[in-house]
């Protein structure tokens, strides 16, 4: 009789522990990432024609030339998670830190075939293919993971403001002048923006890596 009572209390105690753990897990908020649209972003970074849009925003098709003289399109990123930014090779301020942090990120995801990186020059007239190639070699860019792109300035301008939502307009005297921000943009497999991160801040880039891992597991 005593043994039965002991078995009962052990079983009952174990059951209470299981119930407690289950309740605790239910109270923990489930991680999720927002899906960004133009209406969610600082209007200064968004083309006026789409500032009112609040849903169904995706990255438009594009076609530019990378550091190896190869044409890169949306198809090269089809069904991939990727991180995009805007930079220029002669930038003396935020770009060096952004590049260092993108290199750090590249080294973290280099073995993940589902994740790639993408950088657009905001001074494509200066950043020719040879210039980008030299920059890529100096910085340690892995061609298989990261494309540095140049091309028509007007097309890059509109992609920055109508798709990635990260570039301010520059001098009104120069058409399509661009003032890039420090933002790294996280894009999912469905071409939707899932996050913006300060590319000069390694702690935010570490958070970006965690969010990439989260999307990879979905």
N, C-alpha and C positions, 0 to 999 in steps of 0.2 A: 504493500500500500504506500509506503514511504517512497519507494522507487518510482511508483507511478506519479506521485505528487511532484517529485523532483523533475521527472521528465516533462510534466505539464508546465512547470514554471520555466524550465529551459526553453521549451517550445514557445510559450507565450512571450517570453522575453525576446527571443529571436524574431518573432512576428512583429513585436512592437518596434524593434530596430529597423526591420525592413520597411514598415509603414512610415516611420520617421524619415528614413532616407528618401523614400518615394515622394513624400510631401515636400521635403527640402528641395529635391530636384525640380519639382513642379513650380516652386516659388522663384527659382533662378531664371531671370529673363533670358529668353533664347536669343542668341546673337543673330543679327540681321544687318544688311547694308542697304542704304537708301538707293533709289534709282533717280538720278538727277535729270531735271529738264531745265530749259532756259529760264523759266519763272522762278527757279530755286536759287539762281546765281546772281551775283552783283551785276546790275544792268550795264555797268561800264565795260564788262567783259563780253557782252552779248550783242550781236547785230540787232538793230532796232526792228527788223522785220520778223524776228522770232521771239522777242522778249515776252510775249504774252502766252507762249506755249507752255502748258503744264504737264504734259504726258506724251508718251510714245516718241520721245526724242532718241535718235540713234546717230552714230557717226556716219556721215555721208561717204560715198565712194571717193577714192582719191587715186592719183597716179603721179609719182614723183621719182626722182633718180637718187639712188643711194651712193655711199662712199666708194662703191666698186663699179659705178656706172651702170648698175642694173635698175630696171624699172620696177618699182615696188608699188603694189596696189592693195586694196582691201582684201583681195584673195590671198595674199601672203599672210594675212592675219585671221583668215576665216576659222571660226570655231576656236579661237585662241583668246586667252586672257592677256591683256597687254597694258603697259604703262607708257604714256606719251608725255612729252614735254616740248617746249619751244625754247630755242637758244640761239646763240651765234658764236662762232669760234673766237672772235676777237673781243668778246665781252669781258671786261676787267672786274666786274662787280660780283653778281650772284652766280653767273654761269660756272666758274671754276668749282664752287662748292656743290652746285647741282650736279655737275659731271662726276665729281668724286663720290657723291652719294648714289648716283645712278650706277657707277662702277661697283660700289658696294652691293647694291641690289642685284646687279648682273651676276655677281659671284655667288649670291645666295640662291638664285633661281636657274643657274646654268645647266643643271641636270633635270630640270622640269620642262619637258617638251611641250607642255600646254601653255607656257608663259613666255612672252617676248617683250622687247622694248622698242620704242620708236621716238626719234627726235627730229623735229622740223627746224630748219634754219629760218630765222626771221630776216636775215640779210642774204638771200640766195644769190644776189648779184656778186657778193664777195665770196660766199662759201660755195665755190665750184666743187666738182667731183675731186680733183687733186687736193684741194684744201681740206675737204672732209676726210679724205683718205689719210692724209698726214696727221690730222687731228685724231682720227680713230686709232692709228698706230701708236701715237704718243700716249694716248690715254688707256690703251689696253682693251679697246672695244672688240668683242667677239662677234664676227660677222654673222654667225649662225643665230645669235640672240638679239642683236641690236642693229637697227638701220638708222643711219643719219641721212636725212633727206634734204634735197635742194630742188628747185624748180621755179615755176612761174610765181612771182611774188603775189600777184593778185589772187591766185588760187590758194596759196598758203594762208593769206590774210583771211579769206572767207572761210576756209576750213577751221582756222583758229577761232573765229568768232561765231560761226554758225554751227559748228560741230563740237569742238572741244571746249568752247566757252571760257577761254583763259587769257585772251590777249586784248589789251586796251588799244584804242586808236592813238596814233602819235601826232605829229605836227600836221595841222590842217593844210599847210602849204604843200605837203607831199602826199599824193594819193596813195592809199594802202600802206601808209607808214604804220609800223607795229611796235608797241611797247610790250614785250613779253613779261609774264609774271613768273614767280618762283614755283608755280604749281606743277606737281606731277598728277596726271589724270589716270585713274584706274578704269579700264574699259573691260566689260565682260564678254563672254562668247557670243552674246546676242547684240553686240555693238552698242551697249548702253553704258552710260557713265555711272560708276558706282562709288566714286570718291575723289576728293581733291586733297592733296597733301603738300605741305611746304617742303620743297625739294632741297632747301638749304638747311633743314633741321633733321639730323640723323634719327632723332627719336620718332619723328613723324614718319620717316621712311621705314623705320622698324615696324611701326603700326601698319603701314602700307603692306609690308611683307606678310604680316599676320592676316590682313584682309585678303591678300592673294591666296594664302593657304586656305582660308575659309571658302572662297569662291571655288577653288580647285576641288574641294571636298563635296560640293553640292551636286 
